[in-house]
Amino acid sequence: MSRVGKKPVVIPADMKVEVNGKLITFSRGKKSATLDTQDNVSVKFENNSLIFSSLSESRQDRACWGTYRALAQSTVTGLVAGFEKRLEINGVGYKAALKGSILELQLGYSHPINFTVPAGIEINLDKNIIIIKGSDKQLVGQVSANIRSYREPEPYKGKGIKYTNEKIIRKAGKTSKK
């Protein structure tokens, strides 16, 4: 039995939810999101909460039960508060600039890297910190992982792009024999 799937997803008063077969539509103000359950779970909306239940005792349906409940909860959280990731740029000459919807990164290569910001994502810069915000948890995480992959932090000096809460395990440099 799924412990996550048993909990109901509480919906705030200012949010509208429509359950239409296998599609769940969440809307709050101008923002909206849909979740496709692909007929793996049954969903009921009652008393301002979504209740998920497994259709059968098959392994696939039981696995999807908690997954879709967690996806619905993150959709509600994203529309209410949003998600945020922070990346820190470390290194001499490493910098970022925002030009419209393009993030220009200078990371020690011979050319600047132009990253196009996808729809639904907002990027802000604060000195050497890149702040990525959005209502879709998966998209925020994927965008931050893509930006980090351009220059991952190296273990000797710590140069590169890292998450602000990430700990880089440092290695000792070369030592000479005496």
C-alpha positions as CSV (number, residue, x, y, z in Angstrom):
1,M,0.0,0.0,0.0
2,S,1.3,3.5,-0.9
3,R,1.7,5.7,2.1
4,V,2.0,8.8,-0.1
5,G,-1.0,7.9,-2.2
6,K,-3.4,7.6,0.8
7,K,-3.0,11.3,1.7
8,P,-5.4,13.7,0.0
9,V,-4.1,16.7,-1.9
10,V,-5.6,19.8,-0.2
11,I,-6.6,22.5,-2.8
12,P,-6.5,26.2,-1.7
13,A,-9.8,28.1,-1.9
14,D,-8.6,30.4,-4.8
15,M,-7.7,27.5,-7.1
16,K,-10.1,25.7,-9.5
17,V,-9.7,22.0,-10.2
18,E,-11.5,20.1,-12.9
19,V,-11.3,16.3,-13.2
20,N,-12.2,15.2,-16.7
21,G,-11.6,11.4,-17.1
22,K,-7.9,11.0,-17.0
23,L,-7.0,14.7,-17.2
24,I,-6.8,16.9,-14.1
25,T,-6.8,20.7,-14.8
26,F,-5.5,23.1,-12.2
27,S,-6.0,26.9,-12.6
28,R,-5.2,29.8,-10.4
29,G,-5.5,33.3,-11.8
30,K,-3.8,33.4,-15.2
31,K,-1.7,30.3,-14.5
32,S,-3.0,26.8,-15.3
33,A,-1.5,23.3,-15.5
34,T,-2.8,19.9,-16.5
35,L,-1.9,16.4,-15.3
36,D,-2.5,13.3,-17.4
37,T,-3.0,10.2,-15.2
38,Q,-3.1,7.9,-18.2
39,D,-5.9,5.8,-16.7
40,N,-3.6,4.3,-14.1
41,V,-5.4,5.8,-11.0
42,S,-8.9,7.0,-10.2
43,V,-9.3,10.6,-9.0
44,K,-12.2,12.1,-7.0
45,F,-12.5,15.8,-6.1
46,E,-14.5,16.3,-2.9
47,N,-14.4,18.8,0.0
48,N,-11.6,20.9,-1.6
49,S,-9.2,17.9,-1.9
50,L,-8.2,15.4,-4.5
51,I,-8.3,11.8,-3.5
52,F,-6.3,9.2,-5.4
53,S,-6.9,5.5,-5.4
54,S,-5.4,2.6,-7.3
55,L,-7.6,1.0,-10.0
56,S,-6.3,-2.5,-9.4
57,E,-3.7,-4.4,-7.3
58,S,-1.3,-4.7,-10.3
59,R,2.2,-3.6,-9.7
60,Q,2.0,-0.8,-12.3
61,D,-1.2,0.7,-10.9
62,R,0.1,0.6,-7.3
63,A,3.4,2.3,-8.4
64,C,1.5,5.1,-10.3
65,W,-0.9,5.7,-7.3
66,G,1.7,7.5,-5.2
67,T,3.5,9.0,-8.2
68,Y,0.4,10.8,-9.5
69,R,-0.6,12.0,-6.1
70,A,3.0,13.5,-5.6
71,L,2.8,15.1,-9.1
72,A,-0.6,16.7,-8.3
73,Q,0.8,18.0,-5.0
74,S,3.8,19.6,-6.7
75,T,1.5,21.1,-9.3
76,V,-0.6,22.7,-6.6
77,T,2.5,23.9,-4.8
78,G,4.0,25.3,-8.0
79,L,0.9,27.3,-8.8
80,V,0.6,28.7,-5.2
81,A,4.2,29.4,-4.3
82,G,6.4,28.3,-7.2
83,F,9.8,26.6,-7.2
84,E,13.2,28.1,-7.2
85,K,16.8,26.9,-7.8
86,R,19.9,28.9,-7.3
87,L,23.2,28.4,-9.1
88,E,26.5,30.0,-8.2
89,I,29.2,30.8,-10.7
90,N,32.8,30.5,-9.4
91,G,35.9,31.3,-11.4
92,V,38.0,34.2,-12.6
93,G,36.3,35.8,-15.6
94,Y,33.2,33.6,-15.3
95,K,30.1,35.6,-15.6
96,A,26.5,35.6,-16.8
97,A,24.3,38.3,-18.4
98,L,20.7,38.3,-19.3
99,K,19.8,39.7,-22.7
100,G,16.0,39.5,-23.2
101,S,15.2,35.8,-23.1
102,I,18.8,34.6,-23.7
103,L,21.2,33.9,-20.8
104,E,24.7,34.6,-22.0
105,L,27.4,32.7,-20.1
106,Q,31.1,33.2,-20.2
107,L,32.7,30.2,-18.6
108,G,36.3,30.2,-19.8
109,Y,35.7,28.9,-23.3
110,S,36.7,30.8,-26.4
111,H,33.1,31.7,-27.1
112,P,30.1,32.8,-25.0
113,I,27.4,30.2,-24.4
114,N,23.9,31.4,-25.2
115,F,21.1,29.6,-23.4
116,T,17.5,30.3,-24.5
117,V,15.2,30.5,-21.5
118,P,12.1,28.3,-22.1
119,A,8.6,29.5,-21.6
120,G,7.3,29.3,-18.0
121,I,10.8,30.0,-16.6
122,E,12.0,33.2,-15.1
123,I,15.7,33.8,-14.6
124,N,17.2,36.6,-12.5
125,L,20.8,37.5,-11.8
126,D,22.4,38.7,-8.6
127,K,26.1,39.2,-9.1
128,N,27.4,35.6,-9.5
129,I,24.1,33.9,-8.5
130,I,21.6,32.7,-11.2
131,I,18.1,32.4,-9.8
132,I,15.7,30.1,-11.7
133,K,12.0,30.4,-10.9
134,G,8.9,28.7,-12.3
135,S,5.7,26.8,-11.4
136,D,6.8,23.5,-12.9
137,K,9.1,21.6,-10.6
138,Q,10.5,19.3,-13.2
139,L,11.2,22.1,-15.7
140,V,12.9,24.3,-13.1
141,G,15.2,21.3,-12.1
142,Q,15.9,20.5,-15.8
143,V,16.8,24.0,-16.7
144,S,19.1,24.4,-13.7
145,A,20.8,21.0,-14.6
146,N,21.3,22.1,-18.2
147,I,22.9,25.4,-17.2
148,R,25.1,23.6,-14.6
149,S,26.2,21.1,-17.3
150,Y,28.0,23.8,-19.3
151,R,30.8,23.9,-16.7
152,E,30.5,21.6,-13.8
153,P,32.5,22.4,-10.7
154,E,36.0,20.9,-10.7
155,P,37.4,19.4,-7.5
156,Y,40.8,21.3,-7.3
157,K,39.8,24.9,-7.3
158,G,36.0,24.7,-7.3
159,K,35.7,26.6,-10.5
160,G,32.4,26.2,-12.4
161,I,28.7,26.4,-11.9
162,K,27.3,24.7,-8.7
163,Y,24.1,24.8,-6.7
164,T,24.3,27.2,-3.8
165,N,23.7,24.4,-1.3
166,E,26.0,21.9,-3.0
167,K,29.2,20.9,-1.2
168,I,32.2,20.4,-3.5
169,I,34.7,17.9,-2.1
170,R,38.1,19.4,-2.7
171,K,41.2,17.4,-3.7
172,A,44.7,18.2,-2.8
173,G,46.9,19.4,-5.6
174,K,50.2,17.9,-6.7
175,T,52.9,17.5,-4.1
176,S,56.6,17.4,-4.7
177,K,58.9,14.7,-3.5
178,K,61.6,15.8,-1.0
